[in-house]
Amino acid sequence: MSRPRLNIIACVGLLCAIVPFAHAAAPTVTAVLSNSDANVGEMVQLQIRINGDRKAEAPEDIAVDGLEIHRTGTEQHFEMNNLSVTSSIVYTYTVLSERAGTFKIPAQTIQIGGSPQKTPELTLHVTDGGGSARSNRGATRGTTSDDTVSTKNAAFLEIVVPKRAGYVGEVLPVEVRLGFNTRVRLQRYEPPEITAQGLTLRKAQQPQESTQSVNGVTYNVLTWKGAVAATTSGKIELPPLESKAVLLLPRRRGSAPRSRSPFDLFGMNDPFSDPMFADPFGSMAEPRQITVKSEPVTLEIKPLPPKAPPSFSGAVGNFSIAADANPKRVQSGDPITATATVSGRGNFDRVNAPMLEDERGWHKYPPSGKYKQDDDVGISGTKTFEMVLSTTEARQALPPFLFTYFDPIKEDYVTAKTDPIAIQVQGAAAPVSAAARSQTPAIASATPAASRPPQNAIASDILQQLPERGSVVSTFSPLYARRGFLLAQLIPALALAGFMAWALRRRAMGDRNRLAAARLRRDLDVELRKLRAASASSHDYLASAARVVQLKAALKRGGNPESIDAENAGDAFAATAQQRQTLRRIFEQKDEMRYSGRTSNGDLPPEARREILELIESLPV
């Protein structure tokens, strides 16, 4: 008998000795789609896995309007891990879409061990085949359902772009998927990076993990969700991605056909049929470095239509706007803080502050903006702007705010408008005209002289109402004319004057603080525009980056921005250790280039610029 067969018999004996002490895992049920995005008519695979109960039944068909879902196969599995025996059954379905749209595959109730359990609800996004398609699989993706593990089916890498046609500035969702065969052990890998001319990229920092079955091969898949936006029109190609990984592949002893196993009688996979069990006491696996590549993807980018409205700043997507102002009642010349909120989905980096419909008579200070994203990538969210306004005229309302964006679905510019905000600005009282003053005596003289009583008659009536005077007569002096009364009123008068002086000084200081903050925000906007300019030299880029950090720190905690260094900025923003390291590198490289005289663009690579810009834009104000 050959040595490999003896090894198998020994392992089977070991299994028989361990099984009495093993325990079964708790029953569970789950479901997964091979792909969450597809074209109309493209086949997608659905798997329902039931662990712990091999007698549980799944439905033959699943009814979903717009989808055809039919069961096509069943697989049984038997696994043992750390004295825990797991038997599972996998039901495989084919999912065929009839039209485009977003479909919800409802949860399925499975009776497991006498108690019902439900699978998770799944979502499938289906697009038509015209302007959106899935990318081809990478050249290293498995193309056979053979259980043999090799470098051909050990891993795959792909770019998934559901929509390949768009406009300049439009945010297009992208997914990068890196899958590893579940029958190999992953030691390490390099995450793929997207670099392309004419595109800006946003990508989630951490990937999502899932399991997918492709052509009978099961993969552990890492998915990075992201988005790209084109800065120029025309055909733009996403070049092939590349990732290097070190895997432990089973060591093979030969290509002789496998003899039949007792597990074949029950339609089960023999757990000892893997080649690594051919040498259980020797070297069972060998490390192998592989390189996986994806296929390139071409995007068709159209330019924005001409004759954009004056209020258009480059925002592309779908947005809404709301506004408010406080305080609602002020004196003429006092500041009013207006808050405008832009919400929706699109390129928020090009969303600028809305404009007033009618700015006549209003004095505006530079606005400040704060963005809060609603997803991992930053495609959807809310951007809030605060701006200080003042006027010297009496007003009853703040004019509506206007925000213009390009809607790629309507293929036209759209201007969102808020309602006027009711306020009250109390201005100087209008002077009384001479004509109005001349009318006052005319009213008095309009009374006939005959109807007015004589003056001596009025005096006689008053005298008759006075009581009889005594023999001692004292001089009467009004209370307000007495010296003691005047001295008593001096104290509250001085207190009121002091309070008014304090209030005026406090308001003046507040105005100075607001004006200083407005100047800092104006300088901040100028420096941010310099950072986003691709033509900035390395010296200018680092100088602007350090200046932005100083301005943001000064706005957050106050003080002179010139006195703020990397350590002060890290304390102001409660930065992490990695953020503090980047801040120190910005200031150190800025000083190094300043004193060394180096100004070449090649001193600071594009990756470092993107890292610095992402950090700076994430610092809160």
C-alpha positions as semicolon CSV with decimal commas, in nm:
position;residue;x (nm);y (nm);z (nm)
1;M;0,000;0,000;0,000
2;S;0,136;0,343;-0,094
3;R;0,245;0,592;0,166
4;P;-0,018;0,858;0,075
5;R;-0,294;0,596;0,125
6;L;-0,147;0,504;0,465
7;N;-0,149;0,872;0,559
8;I;-0,515;0,900;0,465
9;I;-0,604;0,591;0,671
10;A;-0,414;0,733;0,969
11;C;-0,603;1,063;0,942
12;V;-0,936;0,879;0,917
13;G;-0,850;0,685;1,233
14;L;-0,759;1,008;1,407
15;L;-1,092;1,154;1,301
16;C;-1,282;0,854;1,438
17;A;-1,105;0,899;1,771
18;I;-1,186;1,269;1,792
19;V;-1,547;1,267;1,668
20;P;-1,697;1,129;1,994
21;F;-1,556;1,432;2,176
22;A;-1,656;1,685;1,911
23;H;-1,963;1,899;1,938
24;A;-2,181;2,044;1,669
25;A;-2,206;2,417;1,609
26;A;-2,533;2,605;1,651
27;P;-2,756;2,601;1,340
28;T;-2,734;2,914;1,123
29;V;-2,860;3,026;0,784
30;T;-2,725;3,291;0,548
31;A;-2,755;3,403;0,187
32;V;-2,518;3,582;-0,052
33;L;-2,518;3,708;-0,411
34;S;-2,216;3,648;-0,634
35;N;-2,252;4,010;-0,754
36;S;-2,464;4,300;-0,632
37;D;-2,456;4,477;-0,972
38;A;-2,558;4,336;-1,309
39;N;-2,685;4,426;-1,655
40;V;-3,027;4,338;-1,787
41;G;-3,015;3,972;-1,892
42;E;-2,691;3,900;-1,706
43;M;-2,693;3,590;-1,485
44;V;-2,615;3,628;-1,113
45;Q;-2,578;3,343;-0,866
46;L;-2,758;3,329;-0,529
47;Q;-2,651;3,085;-0,257
48;I;-2,840;2,995;0,062
49;R;-2,615;2,815;0,311
50;I;-2,768;2,623;0,604
51;N;-2,525;2,516;0,875
52;G;-2,610;2,255;1,138
53;D;-2,913;2,090;0,979
54;R;-2,868;1,891;0,659
55;K;-3,240;1,810;0,644
56;A;-3,352;2,173;0,621
57;E;-3,520;2,267;0,293
58;A;-3,500;2,590;0,098
59;P;-3,767;2,703;-0,152
60;E;-3,751;2,589;-0,512
61;D;-3,826;2,936;-0,652
62;I;-3,821;3,290;-0,509
63;A;-4,078;3,536;-0,640
64;V;-3,951;3,889;-0,709
65;D;-4,117;4,118;-0,962
66;G;-3,869;4,179;-1,246
67;L;-3,642;3,885;-1,155
68;E;-3,648;3,515;-1,233
69;I;-3,498;3,315;-0,945
70;H;-3,486;2,934;-0,974
71;R;-3,297;2,672;-0,777
72;T;-3,037;2,492;-0,989
73;G;-2,829;2,279;-0,751
74;T;-2,751;2,153;-0,403
75;E;-2,416;2,089;-0,235
76;Q;-2,343;1,921;0,098
77;H;-2,035;2,000;0,307
78;F;-1,877;1,848;0,615
79;E;-1,609;2,037;0,810
80;M;-1,435;2,002;1,144
81;N;-1,247;2,284;1,314
82;N;-1,115;2,279;1,674
83;L;-1,330;1,978;1,773
84;S;-1,638;2,149;1,627
85;V;-1,817;1,947;1,360
86;T;-2,006;2,151;1,100
87;S;-2,232;1,999;0,839
88;S;-2,388;2,236;0,591
89;I;-2,598;2,231;0,279
90;V;-2,577;2,495;0,006
91;Y;-2,870;2,566;-0,227
92;T;-2,769;2,742;-0,549
93;Y;-3,005;2,965;-0,751
94;T;-2,974;3,154;-1,078
95;V;-3,101;3,513;-1,084
96;L;-3,196;3,661;-1,422
97;S;-3,313;4,023;-1,449
98;E;-3,587;4,129;-1,690
99;R;-3,548;4,506;-1,659
100;A;-3,327;4,772;-1,503
101;G;-3,381;4,888;-1,148
102;T;-3,299;4,816;-0,786
103;F;-3,450;4,491;-0,661
104;K;-3,491;4,362;-0,306
105;I;-3,471;3,985;-0,266
106;P;-3,679;3,928;0,046
107;A;-3,566;3,726;0,346
108;Q;-3,650;3,355;0,320
109;T;-3,778;3,162;0,622
110;I;-3,603;2,826;0,674
111;Q;-3,713;2,572;0,935
112;I;-3,397;2,462;1,119
113;G;-3,429;2,219;1,406
114;G;-3,798;2,296;1,444
115;S;-3,750;2,674;1,475
116;P;-3,779;2,925;1,189
117;Q;-3,474;3,131;1,085
118;K;-3,454;3,397;0,817
119;T;-3,192;3,477;0,559
120;P;-3,081;3,841;0,522
121;E;-3,252;4,065;0,267
122;L;-3,035;4,111;-0,045
123;T;-3,020;4,402;-0,291
124;L;-2,944;4,369;-0,663
125;H;-2,877;4,678;-0,880
126;V;-2,957;4,614;-1,247
127;T;-2,865;4,859;-1,525
128;D;-2,930;4,847;-1,895
129;G;-2,651;4,743;-2,128
130;G;-2,622;5,080;-2,309
131;G;-2,404;5,314;-2,107
132;S;-2,314;5,096;-1,813
133;A;-2,156;4,758;-1,796
134;R;-1,948;4,553;-1,564
135;S;-1,578;4,521;-1,626
136;N;-1,431;4,200;-1,753
137;R;-1,279;3,971;-1,497
138;G;-0,907;3,980;-1,444
139;A;-0,686;3,742;-1,632
140;T;-0,606;3,550;-1,315
141;R;-0,968;3,473;-1,227
142;G;-1,065;3,104;-1,209
143;T;-1,223;2,968;-1,524
144;T;-1,290;2,614;-1,410
145;S;-1,483;2,443;-1,136
146;D;-1,196;2,200;-1,079
147;D;-1,092;2,174;-0,714
148;T;-0,726;2,210;-0,815
149;V;-0,569;2,520;-0,661
150;S;-0,312;2,696;-0,876
151;T;-0,198;3,048;-0,948
152;K;-0,467;3,070;-1,218
153;N;-0,758;3,043;-0,978
154;A;-0,587;3,146;-0,654
155;A;-0,695;3,512;-0,678
156;F;-0,863;3,768;-0,898
157;L;-0,880;4,148;-0,923
158;E;-1,144;4,355;-1,098
159;I;-1,282;4,709;-1,134
160;V;-1,660;4,740;-1,131
161;V;-1,800;5,064;-1,278
162;P;-2,181;5,043;-1,307
163;K;-2,197;5,367;-1,507
164;R;-1,930;5,435;-1,767
165;A;-2,075;5,748;-1,929
166;G;-2,107;6,081;-1,752
167;Y;-2,028;6,451;-1,745
168;V;-1,727;6,649;-1,631
169;G;-1,743;6,670;-1,252
170;E;-2,005;6,396;-1,217
171;V;-1,928;6,145;-0,942
172;L;-1,928;5,788;-1,077
173;P;-1,937;5,503;-0,821
174;V;-1,654;5,250;-0,847
175;E;-1,581;4,922;-0,673
176;V;-1,243;4,749;-0,658
177;R;-1,269;4,379;-0,574
178;L;-0,978;4,158;-0,475
179;G;-1,064;3,790;-0,417
180;F;-0,860;3,501;-0,280
181;N;-0,944;3,133;-0,314
182;T;-1,077;3,001;0,017
183;R;-0,854;2,694;-0,018
184;V;-0,534;2,895;0,012
185;R;-0,399;3,080;0,310
186;L;-0,324;3,449;0,263
187;Q;-0,006;3,572;0,427
188;R;0,002;3,930;0,300
189;Y;-0,111;4,144;0,009
190;E;-0,074;4,494;-0,134
191;P;-0,402;4,687;-0,173
192;P;-0,456;4,803;-0,532
193;E;-0,436;5,174;-0,609
194;I;-0,619;5,362;-0,885
195;T;-0,420;5,631;-1,067
196;A;-0,542;5,798;-1,385
197;Q;-0,487;6,130;-1,559
198;G;-0,789;6,359;-1,560
199;L;-0,965;6,189;-1,267
200;T;-1,006;6,262;-0,899
201;L;-1,055;5,956;-0,677
202;R;-1,219;5,894;-0,343
203;K;-1,190;5,551;-0,185
204;A;-1,299;5,402;0,145
205;Q;-1,006;5,329;0,375
206;Q;-1,126;4,988;0,490
207;P;-1,261;4,717;0,256
208;Q;-1,579;4,520;0,306
209;E;-1,540;4,143;0,332
210;S;-1,769;3,887;0,171
211;T;-1,770;3,541;0,013
212;Q;-1,851;3,481;-0,354
213;S;-1,866;3,171;-0,573
214;V;-1,745;3,214;-0,933
215;N;-1,749;2,920;-1,176
216;G;-1,764;2,677;-0,887
217;V;-1,468;2,836;-0,703
218;T;-1,534;3,010;-0,369
219;Y;-1,341;3,329;-0,296
220;N;-1,299;3,554;0,006
221;V;-1,352;3,897;-0,151
222;L;-1,228;4,236;-0,029
223;T;-1,434;4,521;-0,176
224;W;-1,324;4,885;-0,168
225;K;-1,607;5,124;-0,249
226;G;-1,507;5,447;-0,413
227;A;-1,594;5,712;-0,669
228;V;-1,422;5,894;-0,954
229;A;-1,493;6,233;-1,107
230;A;-1,347;6,346;-1,439
231;T;-1,188;6,689;-1,475
232;T;-1,175;6,678;-1,854
233;S;-1,405;6,550;-2,128
234;G;-1,340;6,271;-2,376
235;K;-1,239;5,907;-2,337
236;I;-1,059;5,846;-2,007
237;E;-0,913;5,507;-1,930
238;L;-0,879;5,354;-1,588
239;P;-0,556;5,155;-1,632
240;P;-0,532;4,794;-1,514
241;L;-0,492;4,760;-1,140
242;E;-0,222;4,541;-0,993
243;S;-0,183;4,373;-0,657
244;K;0,091;4,146;-0,524
245;A;0,020;3,880;-0,263
246;V;0,198;3,596;-0,087
247;L;-0,015;3,281;-0,057
248;L;0,037;2,937;0,090
249;L;-0,058;2,691;-0,186
250;P;-0,102;2,316;-0,128
251;R;0,206;2,118;-0,231
252;R;0,118;1,857;-0,494
253;R;0,272;1,509;-0,529
254;G;0,161;1,423;-0,880
255;S;-0,121;1,435;-1,127
256;A;-0,252;1,077;-1,087
257;P;-0,631;1,057;-1,072
258;R;-0,781;1,043;-0,726
259;S;-0,921;0,707;-0,619
260;R;-1,277;0,684;-0,500
261;S;-1,347;0,771;-0,139
262;P;-1,622;0,649;0,098
263;F;-1,751;1,007;0,105
264;D;-1,841;0,978;-0,265
265;L;-2,123;0,736;-0,177
266;F;-2,303;1,018;0,008
267;G;-2,238;1,293;-0,245
268;M;-2,000;1,470;-0,002
269;N;-1,659;1,626;-0,051
270;D;-1,382;1,412;0,095
271;P;-1,207;1,638;0,351
272;F;-0,883;1,442;0,293
273;S;-0,887;1,469;-0,085
274;D;-0,693;1,795;-0,072
275;P;-0,333;1,738;-0,189
276;M;-0,194;1,890;0,128
277;F;-0,303;1,572;0,317
278;A;-0,072;1,363;0,099
279;D;0,212;1,464;0,329
280;P;0,054;1,535;0,671
281;F;0,381;1,515;0,865
282;G;0,599;1,702;0,619
283;S;0,579;2,037;0,449
284;M;0,208;2,064;0,361
285;A;0,210;2,399;0,180
286;E;0,454;2,626;0,008
287;P;0,456;3,007;-0,010
288;R;0,404;3,155;-0,353
289;Q;0,415;3,522;-0,456
290;I;0,160;3,606;-0,723
291;T;0,061;3,921;-0,910
292;V;-0,301;3,971;-1,012
293;K;-0,418;4,233;-1,260
294;S;-0,753;4,369;-1,367
295;E;-0,881;4,467;-1,708
296;P;-0,878;4,839;-1,803
297;V;-1,202;5,036;-1,803
298;T;-1,281;5,320;-2,044
299;L;-1,510;5,608;-1,943
300;E;-1,697;5,835;-2,186
301;I;-1,703;6,185;-2,036
302;K;-1,911;6,463;-2,192
303;P;-1,852;6,836;-2,134
304;L;-2,105;7,044;-1,944
305;P;-2,346;7,245;-2,160
306;P;-2,252;7,608;-2,232
307;K;-2,419;7,920;-2,092
308;A;-2,419;7,815;-1,727
309;P;-2,603;8,051;-1,487
310;P;-2,387;8,300;-1,292
311;S;-2,457;8,118;-0,965
312;F;-2,312;7,787;-1,098
313;S;-1,986;7,693;-0,920
314;G;-1,927;7,348;-1,070
315;A;-2,157;7,131;-0,857
316;V;-2,280;6,823;-1,045
317;G;-2,538;6,587;-0,896
318;N;-2,872;6,628;-0,725
319;F;-2,906;6,875;-0,438
320;S;-3,155;7,064;-0,222
321;I;-3,109;7,383;-0,018
322;A;-3,247;7,527;0,306
323;A;-3,162;7,850;0,489
324;D;-3,219;8,033;0,817
325;A;-3,091;8,348;0,988
326;N;-3,034;8,467;1,346
327;P;-3,102;8,696;1,519
328;K;-3,433;8,786;1,360
329;R;-3,455;9,139;1,512
330;V;-3,152;9,372;1,494
331;Q;-3,066;9,738;1,474
332;S;-2,941;9,898;1,156
333;G;-2,580;9,796;1,092
334;D;-2,582;9,502;1,334
335;P;-2,456;9,165;1,199
336;I;-2,692;8,880;1,105
337;T;-2,561;8,523;1,078
338;A;-2,723;8,339;0,786
339;T;-2,696;7,959;0,765
340;A;-2,745;7,783;0,430
341;T;-2,749;7,402;0,408
342;V;-2,692;7,213;0,079
343;S;-2,783;6,842;0,094
344;G;-2,782;6,569;-0,168
345;R;-2,548;6,351;-0,373
346;G;-2,266;6,471;-0,595
347;N;-1,923;6,635;-0,601
348;F;-1,934;6,828;-0,274
349;D;-1,579;6,954;-0,325
350;R;-1,723;7,191;-0,589
351;V;-2,022;7,299;-0,381
352;N;-1,972;7,665;-0,288
353;A;-2,183;7,895;-0,072
354;P;-2,522;7,996;-0,220
355;M;-2,584;8,350;-0,345
356;L;-2,845;8,604;-0,242
357;E;-3,106;8,665;-0,508
358;D;-3,081;9,041;-0,449
359;E;-2,760;9,163;-0,284
360;R;-2,833;9,535;-0,313
361;G;-2,801;9,708;0,023
362;W;-2,639;9,407;0,192
363;H;-2,278;9,382;0,304
364;K;-2,142;9,025;0,307
365;Y;-1,838;8,871;0,472
366;P;-1,665;8,559;0,335
367;P;-1,859;8,245;0,430
368;S;-1,733;7,937;0,611
369;G;-1,826;7,580;0,511
370;K;-1,845;7,248;0,695
371;Y;-1,915;6,914;0,526
372;K;-2,068;6,603;0,687
373;Q;-2,074;6,292;0,469
374;D;-2,344;6,026;0,488
375;D;-2,146;5,734;0,340
376;D;-1,796;5,583;0,347
377;V;-1,686;5,757;0,028
378;G;-1,833;6,105;0,064
379;I;-2,065;6,099;-0,237
380;S;-2,372;6,196;-0,034
381;G;-2,391;6,430;0,263
382;T;-2,467;6,781;0,384
383;K;-2,257;7,097;0,351
384;T;-2,341;7,386;0,584
385;F;-2,233;7,746;0,516
386;E;-2,236;8,034;0,763
387;M;-2,205;8,394;0,645
388;V;-2,231;8,727;0,825
389;L;-2,455;8,993;0,666
390;S;-2,538;9,350;0,762
391;T;-2,739;9,640;0,622
392;T;-2,798;10,003;0,711
393;E;-3,150;10,004;0,571
394;A;-3,475;9,907;0,736
395;R;-3,565;9,555;0,618
396;Q;-3,850;9,311;0,674
397;A;-3,698;9,002;0,507
398;L;-3,371;8,848;0,397
399;P;-3,374;8,777;0,020
400;P;-3,390;8,412;-0,098
401;F;-3,068;8,213;-0,146
402;L;-2,989;8,064;-0,488
403;F;-2,783;7,752;-0,556
404;T;-2,727;7,625;-0,911
405;Y;-2,606;7,277;-1,002
406;F;-2,600;7,055;-1,308
407;D;-2,832;6,753;-1,294
408;P;-2,683;6,469;-1,506
409;I;-3,020;6,289;-1,516
410;K;-3,209;6,592;-1,651
411;E;-2,895;6,696;-1,845
412;D;-2,960;7,059;-1,759
413;Y;-2,876;7,326;-1,503
414;V;-3,110;7,348;-1,205
415;T;-3,136;7,647;-0,967
416;A;-3,265;7,566;-0,617
417;K;-3,418;7,859;-0,431
418;T;-3,513;7,916;-0,067
419;D;-3,803;8,121;0,064
420;P;-3,737;8,473;0,197
421;I;-3,646;8,474;0,567
422;A;-3,858;8,706;0,781
423;I;-3,640;8,944;0,984
424;Q;-3,672;9,297;1,119
425;V;-3,394;9,551;1,075
426;Q;-3,484;9,872;1,259
427;G;-3,336;10,168;1,077
428;A;-3,333;10,542;1,159
429;A;-3,680;10,704;1,198
430;A;-3,791;10,910;0,900
431;P;-3,785;11,293;0,970
432;V;-4,118;11,478;0,996
433;S;-4,174;11,701;0,696
434;A;-4,251;12,075;0,723
435;A;-4,593;12,018;0,569
436;A;-4,681;11,778;0,851
437;R;-4,566;12,025;1,115
438;S;-4,769;12,304;0,957
439;Q;-5,087;12,096;0,987
440;T;-5,073;12,081;1,370
441;P;-5,170;12,443;1,453
442;A;-5,428;12,437;1,178
443;I;-5,615;12,164;1,365
444;A;-5,614;12,368;1,684
445;S;-5,733;12,683;1,509
446;A;-6,012;12,491;1,343
447;T;-6,214;12,505;1,668
448;P;-6,457;12,806;1,664
449;A;-6,372;13,077;1,910
450;A;-6,733;13,095;2,027
451;S;-6,726;12,731;2,144
452;R;-6,413;12,779;2,363
453;P;-6,481;12,895;2,724
454;P;-6,319;13,221;2,842
455;Q;-5,990;13,192;3,028
456;N;-6,120;13,366;3,343
457;A;-6,405;13,113;3,364
458;I;-6,158;12,820;3,362
459;A;-5,950;12,983;3,638
460;S;-6,264;13,046;3,845
461;D;-6,367;12,680;3,821
462;I;-6,023;12,564;3,934
463;L;-6,018;12,805;4,228
464;Q;-6,358;12,687;4,343
465;Q;-6,221;12,330;4,369
466;L;-5,927;12,430;4,596
467;P;-5,980;12,375;4,974
468;E;-5,980;12,666;5,210
469;R;-5,623;12,773;5,291
470;G;-5,505;12,790;5,655
471;S;-5,353;13,080;5,833
472;V;-4,994;12,948;5,789
473;V;-4,879;12,948;5,428
474;S;-4,559;12,762;5,320
475;T;-4,384;12,784;4,986
476;F;-4,461;12,480;4,762
477;S;-4,161;12,325;4,571
478;P;-4,214;12,030;4,323
479;L;-4,048;11,697;4,418
480;Y;-3,837;11,684;4,102
481;A;-3,694;12,028;4,183
482;R;-3,573;11,936;4,528
483;R;-3,199;11,879;4,574
484;G;-3,236;11,548;4,759
485;F;-3,444;11,397;4,479
486;L;-3,187;11,497;4,219
487;L;-2,902;11,342;4,422
488;A;-3,101;11,019;4,462
489;Q;-3,150;10,992;4,082
490;L;-2,780;11,040;4,015
491;I;-2,690;10,686;4,131
492;P;-2,917;10,490;3,889
493;A;-2,823;10,732;3,610
494;L;-2,454;10,657;3,659
495;A;-2,529;10,282;3,675
496;L;-2,730;10,299;3,351
497;A;-2,453;10,493;3,178
498;G;-2,196;10,236;3,290
499;F;-2,410;9,947;3,167
500;M;-2,461;10,114;2,829
501;A;-2,086;10,172;2,794
502;W;-2,015;9,807;2,882
503;A;-2,277;9,683;2,633
504;L;-2,141;9,903;2,355
505;R;-1,785;9,790;2,425
506;R;-1,892;9,423;2,428
507;R;-2,074;9,460;2,095
508;A;-1,773;9,638;1,945
509;M;-1,544;9,356;2,061
510;G;-1,785;9,099;1,916
511;D;-1,787;9,283;1,584
512;R;-1,407;9,295;1,584
513;N;-1,391;8,922;1,658
514;R;-1,636;8,848;1,379
515;L;-1,443;9,069;1,139
516;A;-1,115;8,900;1,238
517;A;-1,271;8,556;1,189
518;A;-1,409;8,667;0,853
519;R;-1,061;8,780;0,744
520;L;-0,915;8,444;0,850
521;R;-1,184;8,257;0,655
522;R;-1,117;8,473;0,348
523;D;-0,745;8,391;0,369
524;L;-0,835;8,024;0,423
525;D;-1,043;8,013;0,103
526;V;-0,755;8,170;-0,094
527;E;-0,502;7,917;0,034
528;L;-0,737;7,622;-0,027
529;R;-0,777;7,730;-0,390
530;K;-0,398;7,731;-0,420
531;L;-0,381;7,378;-0,281
532;R;-0,633;7,250;-0,534
533;A;-0,439;7,404;-0,825
534;A;-0,239;7,133;-1,003
535;S;0,028;7,381;-1,120
536;A;0,149;7,482;-0,773
537;S;0,517;7,412;-0,709
538;S;0,622;7,192;-0,420
539;H;0,743;7,493;-0,219
540;D;0,418;7,686;-0,278
541;Y;0,208;7,375;-0,208
542;L;0,375;7,310;0,129
543;A;0,365;7,679;0,221
544;S;-0,010;7,694;0,144
545;A;-0,068;7,368;0,332
546;A;0,108;7,496;0,645
547;R;-0,077;7,826;0,619
548;V;-0,415;7,647;0,595
549;V;-0,333;7,445;0,906
550;Q;-0,243;7,765;1,094
551;L;-0,560;7,945;0,980
552;K;-0,787;7,652;1,072
553;A;-0,622;7,617;1,414
554;A;-0,658;7,991;1,477
555;L;-1,027;7,978;1,383
556;K;-1,082;7,679;1,612
557;R;-0,907;7,796;1,929
558;G;-0,827;8,163;1,864
559;G;-0,493;8,339;1,868
560;N;-0,246;8,455;1,608
561;P;-0,206;8,202;1,324
562;E;0,162;8,298;1,282
563;S;0,243;8,155;1,627
564;I;0,091;7,811;1,556
565;D;0,321;7,519;1,478
566;A;0,257;7,149;1,412
567;E;0,228;7,060;1,781
568;N;-0,018;7,343;1,856
569;A;-0,227;7,241;1,554
570;G;-0,230;6,877;1,664
571;D;-0,355;6,981;2,009
572;A;-0,621;7,213;1,861
573;F;-0,769;6,939;1,642
574;A;-0,713;6,650;1,888
575;A;-0,526;6,478;1,604
576;T;-0,430;6,113;1,600
577;A;-0,069;5,999;1,604
578;Q;-0,069;5,948;1,226
579;Q;-0,224;6,292;1,167
580;R;0,033;6,455;1,395
581;Q;0,313;6,286;1,200
582;T;0,172;6,424;0,873
583;L;0,140;6,774;1,024
584;R;0,503;6,765;1,140
585;R;0,612;6,651;0,794
586;I;0,426;6,943;0,632
587;F;0,597;7,206;0,848
588;E;0,940;7,038;0,832
589;Q;0,937;6,999;0,452
590;K;0,810;7,355;0,414
591;D;1,099;7,491;0,620
592;E;1,346;7,259;0,444
593;M;1,242;7,381;0,097
594;R;1,231;7,740;0,218
595;Y;1,591;7,740;0,341
596;S;1,736;7,500;0,083
597;G;1,587;7,685;-0,213
598;R;1,439;7,377;-0,383
599;T;1,125;7,462;-0,582
600;S;1,095;7,172;-0,827
601;N;0,756;7,009;-0,877
602;G;0,921;6,669;-0,857
603;D;1,017;6,714;-0,491
604;L;0,660;6,635;-0,377
605;P;0,492;6,339;-0,555
606;P;0,118;6,345;-0,637
607;E;0,047;6,078;-0,375
608;A;0,193;6,300;-0,102
609;R;-0,012;6,596;-0,226
610;R;-0,332;6,394;-0,214
611;E;-0,251;6,273;0,138
612;I;-0,184;6,630;0,258
613;L;-0,502;6,765;0,094
614;E;-0,719;6,487;0,241
615;L;-0,580;6,553;0,589
616;I;-0,626;6,930;0,566
617;E;-0,983;6,905;0,438
618;S;-1,070;6,666;0,721
619;L;-0,956;6,910;0,992
620;P;-1,270;7,059;1,152
621;V;-1,313;7,432;1,208
